[in-house]
Amino acid sequence: MNDSTPIAVTSRSFSRHAVLRNELSERYSNVRFNDEGRSLRGNDLIEFARGRQKLITALETIDLEFLEASPQLEVISKYGVGIDMLDLAAMARHGVRLGWTGGVNRRSVSELTIAFMISLLRRVPQCSRDTRDGIWQNHTGVYLSTRTVGIIGCGHIGKDLVGLLNAFGCRVLVNDIRDYAEFYAEAGVEPMALDDLLRESDVVSLHVPLDDSTRRILSAERLGMMKPGAFLVNTARGGLVDEEAVKLALMEGRLAGAAFDVFDAEPPQDAELLRHPNFLCTPHIGGSAEEAILAMGRAAIDGLDQHGLPTAEYVRDR
């Protein structure tokens, strides 16, 4: 029997996904979908959510202003794993509960990360560009196998990535504020201080959430600690990295290459960075595998009924 609780889905991709729409509509009879495909923010978001008790949100910003204008709101369920766009403290103060499941897109992100690593190491972007331009030139790359890979953040995605890298015979270093000692021992990885990890890694990959403790975790100073000729991959959040410093490191040849799926501002506007021959970029597609979309959507549907008040635990183990 359908629940008549008023629901709103702000996410454009969820709203246009036939399977997720049907599954949600089978459970709830009073659903407002974002059928116009609008990017909702500010007053538009407030108006769209007006009168709704529960929301499914994606990249929309839920801040104090929105919460104060939405006194009827009881639950926000997250479509996706990133929650840096949610003011968790304000939600807790207003009694708005959070439906969230970590790691539902882990394989989608970790496979993209591997694709980035191999593409950079084998110089796939340069080879593809040259071949299309009529230049038949062999660019020699190196194996991912046997390289030293440093993973910053060993939550759900980081752990999944470790398993894939182990299949390549990589030496894997990890840094996390939590001590996953049992996992480290079982997986044969080496926990390490961040600065040491940067100095020893051939490839560095970011897998931490974005919050006050991680913003610009790779500052210009820390990027300078990376070994000459190293590679940087970011499939987590753009605000983790000083993008200007990355561009300079690429231009000076200190970084051999970088691959970003996420940016500080999206879409990115720095043409010099985007067009650099050793820079590979995608438009935030980490979770955009069909299997991950279904998993994230179904977790968001479940989160409308399975939820709790936000705590710090929500943001640490993605």
N, C-alpha and C positions, 0 to 999 in steps of 0.2 A: 504493500500500500504506500502511495506517495506521501511524503512529508510536505506540508504546505508552508513550512518556514520560508520566509522571503530570502532568497539567495541572489548574489550578484557575482558574475565572473568578469573581472576586469581584464584578464589576459586575452590578447588577440589570438594567439596561437591555440590556446585551449578552446576559445569560442568557435574557431573555424574547423576544429577537429571533430569529424562526424562521430567517431567511436566514443570519444570522451563526452561529447554533448549528449549522446543517447544514454550513456551509463549514468550521467548525473541526472538527466531528466527522468530516468526510471526511478530514481531515489527521491527526487524533489520535484514537486509540481509547479513551484513558483520561482522560476529562475530567470534572471535578466542577464543575457549574454551581451558581450561587446561586439554586436553584429556589424557595427559601422567600422570596426577595425581602427578605432581612434587610440592614439597614445594619450592615456588619461593622466592628468596631473592637476594639482591645485583645485580650483573651483569645479572644473570639469569632473574630476575624480569624486569630489564631495557630492555633486549632483547625481552622478551615476550610482553612487552607493546609498543615496538617501532612502530611508525606510527599510533598508536591508539589515537583517540580523546577522547574517554570515556572508563572508566574502571569500572568493578564491582569487588571490593576487599573484602576480609574477614579478615584474620589474618596477611596478608602481611604488612611489614613495609614500609610506605610511608614517606621518609625523604627528606632532602634538596638535597642530592646527587641524589636521584632518580628523583626529580622534575627538577633539572638542566639538567639532561640527557634526559628529556622528554618534550621538548619545545612545541610539538604538542598537549599535553594533555590539555583538557578543563574541564573535569568533572570526579570526582571519586564518585561512588555511593557505599554505604556501605551495604554489606550483613551481617546483625547482628547489634547489638546496641553499642557494645564497640568500641570506636574510640581512645583509648590510643596509638594505633599503627600508628596513623596519625599525622604528624606535621602540625597542623592546621594553625599556624602562617606562616609557609613556604608556605603552599597552598594559603593562602590569599595574600601573597606577589607576588606569581607567577600567581595570577588570576585564580587558579584552584578551581572550585566550588565543593561543597559537596552536594551529595544527601543522606539524612539520615532521618530515621523516628524512633523516640524513642518509646520504649515500645511494639514493635511488638511481642516480645517473652515473655511478662510479665507473662502470665499464665504458660508457660512451666517452667520458672525459679522458680516461686513461688510454684508450685506444687512439684518440686524437693526439694525445701527448706523444705516444710512440711514433705515430705518423709524422709529427713535427720533427722529432729527433732524427729519424732516418732521413727525412727530406733534407734537413740541414747538413747532416754528416755526409750524405752522398751528393750534396749540391744539386738536388733535384730542381729547385726553382730556376737556378741559372741555366741548367741544361735545357729545361723546357722553354725558357724565354729565347735562348740562342737558336734552338731548333726551329721554333716558329718564325724567327726572324731570318731564317735561311743560313744560319751559321752552324756548320757541322763541326763542333769542337768538343773534344772529350775533356770533361772536368773530373779530375781524380778526387774521390772522396775517401772516407775511412769507415770502418765498421762501427756500428753501435756495439756489437759484441766485444766484450773485454774492456770497454770504456768504463771509467769511474763516473757514476751518475749520483748527484746530490739532490735529494728530495727534501724540500722545505715544507713541512707539514705532513704528518703521517696519520691522518684520519682515514675515513673510508676510501677516498680516492687514492691517497698516498699508499695505503696498504695494497690496494688493487694493482697499482702501478709497480710496486715491488715485485709482485708475482710475475708480471709480464717481463720485467727486466731480468729477473733471475733466469728466465728461459733463454735469454740472450747471453748469459754468462757474465753479466756486468758486475762490477764491484759497486755496491749500493751503500751510500751514506745517507743518514736521515737526521733531521733536526726537528724537534717538536717540544713544546712546553710541557707535554705529558711524557711520562716514562712508560712506554709500551714494552717493557723488558722481556716479557714472555714472547711477544710477537717478534721482537728483534732477534731473539735467540733462535726461534723456530725458522725464521726466514733467512737467517744468516746475514743480516744487515748490521751496519756499524752506526750507532748513535754518536753524534758529534756536535760540538759547539758550532754555531752558525758561521762564525768567521773562519774556523778551520775547514768547515765543509766547502766554503767558497774557494778557499785556496787550493783544495785538493781535487775538485771535481772538473771533469772534462765537459760535463753537461749539468746545468742546474735547472731544476723544474720546481715551480711554485704550486703549492696545494694547501694554502691556509686561507681562512676567511678574512674578510676585510673588516677591521675594527680599529680602535684607537691604538692598540698595541702592535698592529701589523702594518698600518699605513706607512708607505715608503720604507718597508722593511729592507728593500734593496735600494738604498740611497746611492748617490754618486760615490760616496766614500766606500760603501760595501761593494759596489760594482767594481771599484778599483782593486778590490782584493781578489777578484776572480783571476785564475791563471790566464796568461796570454794565450789567445787562440781558443778559449772556451766558448761554449754555446749556452744561450739562455732561452728557456721556454716558460711562457706564462699562459696557463689555461684556467687560472683561478679568478683573480679580480685585477683590473687595471690599476687601481690605486695602490697596489703593493709595490710598484716600481717607479723610479724616477725616469720617465720616458725620455726626457731631454738628455739625461746622462747616458741612457742606452744608445741614443742616436749618435752622440759624440763618440762613444766607445766603438761603435760600428764604423764611423767615418775615419777614426784614427787607427782602425785595425786591431784594437785591443780585444774586442769581441770578434770571433770569427763569424758569428751569425746569431740571430735571435728570431723567435717565432712567438707571436702573440695572437691569442684568440679573444682577448679582452683588453680594454683601454680605459684610461682615466675618464675620458669623455667619449661617449659613443653616439654617432660614428666619429672616428678620429679625424682630425683636420691637419695634422702635421705631414705635409706632402713629402718633405725631405726624408722623414723616417719611413713612410709607407713605400716610397719608391727606391729605397736603398737596395742594392742588388743582393745583399746578404740578409734581408729582412723578409720574413714570411708572415703573412697575416690572414686571418679569417674573421668573419663578422659574428663573433660570439656564438659559435656553433657547437660548443663543447657538449651540450645536452641535446643536440638536435639529431639524434639517431631515433628512428621510429620506435625502437624498443624502449629507449629512455623516455621518450615523450609519453608513451603509454604508462610507464611505471610512475613517472612524476605526476601525471594527471590522476591516476588512480589513487596515489598517495594523498593528493590534494582533496579528492572526493572523500576519502576515509577521514581526513583531518577535520572535516566539518563536524564529525561526531566524536572524534578521538583527539582530545586537545588538553592543554593545561596552560597555566599562567607562565609567561616567558621567564626564563632564568638564564644565567650565563652558560649553562650546559648546552643550550641550543646552538651556540656559535662555535664551540671548540672542536667538535668531532664531526666534520662534514662528511 
